Amino acid sequence: MRYIIIGAGAVGGAIGGRLAEAGHEVVLVARGAHLAALRADGLRLVTPEGPRVHRVPAVGGPGELGALRADDVLVLTVKTQDGEAALQEWGPAPVAGGGTAAERLPVLCAQNGVESRRLALRRFRRVYGVCVWLPATFVQPGTVAAAGTPLTGMLHLGRYPENTGAHPESTGRHPEGTGGHPGNTGGPEPSGHPEGSDDTLRRIAADLETARFEAPVVPDVARWQYAKLLGNLANAIEAVSGVITTDEGRELYARVRAEGTAVLDAAGIAYAGEDEQREVRGDKITLRPLDGSARRGGSSWQSLDRGTGTIEADYLNGEITLLGRLHGVPTPLNALLQRLANTFARERRAAGSMPVTELVRLADEAVAFVQEGRPSRL
C-alpha cells in the first residue's frame, strides 16, 4: 500500500517519516514553505536515534499525482479545523480503474478530538478513527521531531461507524455493471472478523508496527479518542499560559478535566480511564529531550508559535462546551479556554504569554458568573 499523508506536520511528518524509514511507500502533502523545503531537501526527522533525511515525494494536492492508486491509503493528519477543506479537495480525486477517492479509498482520521470521523463520513465511504498518542513537534519547514522511545507513538485504530459488521472492503477494481459503488464487495465482511476490524485495517496496523508504532485494532476506538480528548483539554491552557509546570496550572487543568468528565458522563459517552491508559502505555513511549532542552509545547501551542491564525480549541474544549449545552451541564472553564485560545490565534498573540495567575483569575470569574446566575460574558 502507498500512504498519502495529508498534512505532513508534527504527527503526519512523524508517521510518514517512520513509514518511509521502514521501507513503505509514502507521499507527503504540505503547503507553503514546508512543501518547498520537503521538495528541495527531503523530510528531516529528528528522533532519539538521531536525525535522518527521507527523500519522498511531496505534493501540494491530488492533482500532482494524477489518478490515485487502488492501494492508496489516505492518512488525514491536518488539524481538525482544516479537515473539511482537505476532505473536499481529496474526495473527488480520480482513482485508476474508475471511481473517486471518496468512493474507493480508505481514509484514516489521525487527529485530536472526535469530530473528524463524522466530517470524513459525509464524503468518504471507508472511514477509520485513530487515537493518536504521538509526542512530536513541527520544528521548522522541512523538519519534524519525535521524542518518544522505544516506540515513537501508539495509534489505536478502529472502523467508523463502530460495530456495524458491514464496513466495505475495496477489491482494488472498479466493478462494471454491478449496480454498486466502486470497490464495494457487495456485502458485509466475512465472518470471523473482529468488530472494529477488517483486512485493510489489519494490513495498515501491521505496516505501522514495522515503523516503531504500536497500532492495536480495537472495536471501540471512540472510547480511546474520548479519553484522549480529556487529556487534550489542557492544550488550550498550555497555548495561552505555557507548559503546565506549577501547582496552579495543574489545579486548573484538574477543574477543566472535571467539567469534561461530567459532560461525558451526562451524555452517556464511554471513555478509557486513566489507570487503563497508563497500563496500556506502560513504559513504551518515554520522552527523551532531543536537544537537551525542556519540552516547549504541544499541538495547540505549536499553532500559536507558528502564527497559523487558527487553533484546534473548537474541537477540544469546544467539544465539551457543545456537549454541555446539549445535555444541560455548565462548562464555563472550557468555554473560557475555547474563547481565549481562538482570540490568541486570531490576534496572533505569543504562545504562553498570559501568566497562569491571570488565567486562573479569569477562570474563577467565569465560574462565579455561572454560580451566581449572572449573564455570562462568554
N, C-alpha and C positions, 0 to 999 in steps of 0.2 A: 504494500500500500504506500501511497505518497501522502505525506502530511502537509497540508497547506495551513500555515499558522497565520491567522488573520489578526494581526496586532502583535508585532514582534518586540514588545516592550519587555518589562521585567519578567512576567510569567511566560509570555509567549516566546521570548528570546531564550529563557532557560529551558523550556520544554523542547523548542526547536533545536537549540544547540546540542542538548544531550542526545536527542534522537539522531541527529546528524553524526555525532561522535560515535554512536553505536552502530553506524552503518546504514541507517534508514534514509530514505529519500525525503527531502524536506524542501518546501518553498516558504520563504518568509515574506509577509505582506507588511509594508510600513509606508510612511509618508515623510515628506519634508527632508530635513537634514539627516534624520535617521536612515531613511531609504537611501539617500545619496552615499552615506558612509558605508552601509551594507554592500552597496553595489561596488564601491571603489575598493574597500579594504576587507570585506567579509565581516562576519559577526565575531567580535572578541568576547568570549565567555570566560569570566573570571570565577574560579571555584577554589575550594581548599586545596585542590591538587595543583593549582597554578593556572595561568591564563592560556587559552587556546584560541586560535582563529579558525573559524569554519566558513569556508567559501561555498556558499549555497546560493541558489537563485533567489533574488529579491525582486519583488514587483510592487507596483502601486495599486493594482486591481486585477480583476479576472481577465480583462481584455488583452493583457500582455501574455497570457498563457494560451490563447486560442481555446479550442474545445477542451474542457476538462476531461480527465480520465475516469473511467468507471470505477477504478480502485482508489480514487482520491478520498481522503478524509479531511473535512473542514474542521479546524480547531479554532473556535471563536475565543480570543483572549483580549479583545479590546475591552475597555471599561464598559459597564452596562449602559451608561448614558450614550455611548457611541454604537451600541449593538444594533439598534434598529436601522441605522444608515448602512452598516456593514451587511446586514441580512438582506436589505433591499438591493444592494449592489450585487451580492454574490448569488442570490436566489435564482435570478433569470439566466445565469451563465450556462451556455450550452455544454452538454456532455457528449463525448464521442459515442456514436451509435444512436443518438436521439434522446430527447428529453432535456430537462434542466437540472441544475444542481439541487434546487428545491424539491424536485420530484424524485431524484435518484440517489443523491449522496448523503451520507451521514454527517451531521454537524454536532460537535461536542462543545457544550457551553461551559468553558473553563473560566468562570468569573465569580467574583464575590456577589453575595446576595442570592435571591431566588427567582428574580423576575425574568432573567434572560431566557430560560427554558420556554416560558409562555410566549415571549416575543418571537422566538425561533419557530415554535409550533404553528404560529399563524401563517408561516411561509413554507416551512420545511416539513416533510413527512417523517423523516427519520431523525429524531432529536434525542440527545443523551445529555444528562446532567453530570457535572463534575464538581465534587467538593475539593477545593484547592488548598492544600497546606504546603506552601512553597515559598520560603523566605528568599526573596530576590529583589534586586534593585536595578532600575534602568539608570545607569550612571551618567552616560553622555551618548551622543549619537554614535552608533556602532558598537557600544559596549554595554553588556549586561553582567551583573554579578549575582551569583547564587551561593549563599554561605552555608548551606546545610550539608552535613556529613554524618554518617557514611552515605545516607540517601540524600538526594537533592530535594525530594519532596514526596508527599503522599497524595494520591489522586484517587479518591473514591469515585467509582463510575456506576452509572445506572441509567436505564431507559426512562424516557419521559413520553407519555404518562407511565407511571409505575404499575406493575402487577396487572397489566391488561391481558398478557398472554397472546397479543396479536400485533407485535411490532414488526413490520415487514422488513425482510432482508432484501438486499439488492442481489440480483442474479448476475450483474455486470453486463447485461444485454438489454436492448430495447425491444421488448416483445411486440411484434406486429399483429394487429387484428385480435388481440386478446380481450379488448374491452376494459382492460385495467390500466393502472398507472405504470409508467416506465419503471422497471425494476421491482415491481410487486410480484411476489411469488404466488399470489393468489389465495393466501390464507394464513392462518396463524402459524407460529413456529412449530416444528416437530416436537412431539412430547419428549420430556427429559431435559428440556432447557430450564434452568432455574429462573424463577421470576426475576425480572430486572436485568436479565442477561440475554444475549443472542450471540451467534457466531462472530459477527462483526466486532462486537464489544470485547469478546474474549481475545480476538486477534489483536485488537488495539491494546488491551491490557498486557498481553504478552510482549508486545513491542516496547511499551513503556517500561516494563520490568527489566528489559535489557539495557535501559538507559538511565539507571540509578534512580528509578522511581518505584515505590510500592503502589500498585494500582488494583486494589480489591474491587471486584464487581459485586455490587450489593443490590438487594431488592428494594431498598429504602433509602436511596441516595438523598432524598429531600430531608430525611431526618438528620443526616450529617451536614447538609447545607444550612439548615436552620440552626444547628449548633454552632457552625462557623459564623453565621450571621450574628449571634450573640457576642462572639469574640470581636467581630468587626465593628461593633458599636463603639469601640474605643478609637477607631480610626479618626473620627472627627475631633475627638479630644486631642489626639496626637497632632493632627493637622493644624489645629488652632493654637495649641499651647505646648507642643513639643512632646517628645517621647516621655511616657509616664514613668517617672522615677521617684516621685515624692509620695508621702502618705496622703496628702490632699488629693493628688491626681488619682491614686488607687481607690480612695474612698468615693470620689466622684464616679469613676467607672463602675464601681460596685452598685451605686444607685442607678446608673443608666442601665446596667445589665438587669437589675431587679425589675425595672419597668418593662424591659424586653421579655423576661420570663413570665411576668404577669400577663402580658398581652398574648403570648403564645399559648399559655395555659387557658386563658379565656376563650381563645379561638379553637382550642382542642387540637393544636398542632404539636406533633411529637418532635422531639429533638434529643440527640445523644447527650447524656450527662457528662460533666467534667471528668468524673472518675473513669468512665468508659473511654473517653477521648485520650486521657493520659495512658490508660492501659494499652490502647491500640497503637499509640505513637511510640511509647516506651522511650528508648534512647536511640531510635532510628534516625532522628533528624536533630543533630546538635549544631547550633550556630557557632561558626568559627570566624572571628573578625578577619577580613581578608587583607586589611592594610594596617592592622594593629590598632584601629580606632573603634570607638563605640558605634553601635547601630544608629543611623541617622533618622530613619523613619520609614513607615510602611507605604502602602499604595496611595492613600489619600494625601499623606504628607508629600510624597513624590510629585503628585499632580500639582500641588501648590508650588513646590520648589521649582518645577519646570515652567510654571506660569502658563499652564494649558488653558486657563479660563473656565474649566469645568471640573467637577469633582463628583464622586460616586455617592455622596451622602443621601440623595433622594432614594437610593435603592438599598441603603443600610439603615441608618436612623429613620429615614423616611418610610421604610417598610414597616417599622414598628409604629410610627405615627399613623400610617394608613390603617393597620390592623387595629390599633387602639380606637380609632374613630369608628371603625366598623363594629367593634364589639363593646363599646362603651367604657373603655379603660383609659384614664388620663395618662398622657405621655409628655408632660411639659419638658422634661430633660432632653428627650430625643428630638422633640420639635425644636428646642433651642439650638441643639447641636446641628441639626439639619440646616436651620436658617443661617447660623454663623458660618458653617463650612461653605455654603453656597455664596455668602457675601464675600468671604475671603477669596474664593475662586474668581468670582465675577470682578472684584476690585483688584485682583492680583496682589493681595497683601502677602507679606512674607510668611512662609510656613513657620508655625510655632511662635508667632510674635506676640500673642496675648498671654500675659502672665497667668499662671494657673489660679492664682488667688482671685484675679478678676473674673475668670471663667466660673469659679465656684460661687462668687458673689452673684453673678447673673443667673446661675442655676438655682440658687436659693430663692432669688427673687421670682423666677418663673414658677417654682413650686408654690410659693406663697400666694401668687395670683390665683392659682387653681384652688388651693385650700380655702382661700377667703372668698371664693366665688366672684372675684372681680373679672371684668373682661380681660382676656389675655392679650398681650401685645404681640403674640406670635401669629 
